[in-house]
């Protein structure tokens, strides 16, 4: 099979300068899968509570996303509440209720264990490592992390990233993990920890890609309106890994193009609240914006 993502399905309550939405669909696995589906088949391993509407799972299935690995546990679904101010790169978390997600221990169904591409979204690195022991030699493994795990689970995180091909993290997390203030030095230090490909997300300032062979600094796509940046990072990961997953040979050119496709998909995700824009998105929209991106960055 194609791509397997292990992460969260959640309800988000989000306020930005452009509006407010309560109890809308969110979660890392949700944003990732709705983005990756344009390039490859994708299945989710996650958990929800008894309060999670069946129609939402049916919607994911209708988009071609595998939900056999989604467990319904006794209790309430994970909820997150946040507010964005004028700086849309920074979310102020107002409330986090893990609910059933606090008990989540990923179990990979046998028919999903042969995935070619594996994305370990932002969960406890010990759980991410446990997932690796349940799958059968995926061709490509990528992981996300956050400052909490870097601070409180550093040893477990270091053990994990020795085993992955790609790590995605934001600029402050890269500095924290590496101990370097300069992002190029940070990328090199993290690469010595194991991953061949380092992706440092810089919000509205784009992405820094660092490989053993070279670096790429890709700007964000120019938008007149950003309504909700929630899920942009996971949408980026979905576009990037979705594009890479369909390539037999993952060379420098494919990796560079995947970063641009990730950037393009993320640019659509932020145009509306929750996953609304990803639900109306067409593959032709992605292709056209990719071509436009190439045009406006050529010199």
HELIX and SHEET records of a PDB file:
HELIX    1   1 UNK A   28  UNK A   36  1                                   9    
HELIX    2   2 UNK A   54  UNK A   62  1                                   9    
HELIX    3   3 UNK A   99  UNK A  103  5                                   5    
HELIX    4   4 UNK A  110  UNK A  112  5                                   3    
HELIX    5   5 UNK A  125  UNK A  134  1                                  10    
HELIX    6   6 UNK A  147  UNK A  152  1                                   6    
HELIX    7   7 UNK A  154  UNK A  161  1                                   8    
HELIX    8   8 UNK A  171  UNK A  178  1                                   8    
HELIX    9   9 UNK A  183  UNK A  191  1                                   9    
HELIX   10  10 UNK A  203  UNK A  205  5                                   3    
HELIX   11  11 UNK A  232  UNK A  245  1                                  14    
HELIX   12  12 UNK A  252  UNK A  269  1                                  18    
HELIX   13  13 UNK A  276  UNK A  280  1                                   5    
HELIX   14  14 UNK A  283  UNK A  297  1                                  15    
SHEET    1   A 9 UNK A  65  UNK A  73  0                                        
SHEET    2   A 9 UNK A  42  UNK A  49  1                                        
SHEET    3   A 9 UNK A   3  UNK A   6  1                                        
SHEET    4   A 9 UNK A 117  UNK A 120  1                                        
SHEET    5   A 9 UNK A 140  UNK A 144  1                                        
SHEET    6   A 9 UNK A 166  UNK A 170  1                                        
SHEET    7   A 9 UNK A 197  UNK A 201  1                                        
SHEET    8   A 9 UNK A 207  UNK A 210 -1                                        
SHEET    9   A 9 UNK A 215  UNK A 218 -1                                        
SHEET    1   B 4 UNK A  19  UNK A  26  0                                        
SHEET    2   B 4 UNK A  10  UNK A  16 -1                                        
SHEET    3   B 4 UNK A  79  UNK A  84  1                                        
SHEET    4   B 4 UNK A  91  UNK A  97 -1                                        
END                                                                             
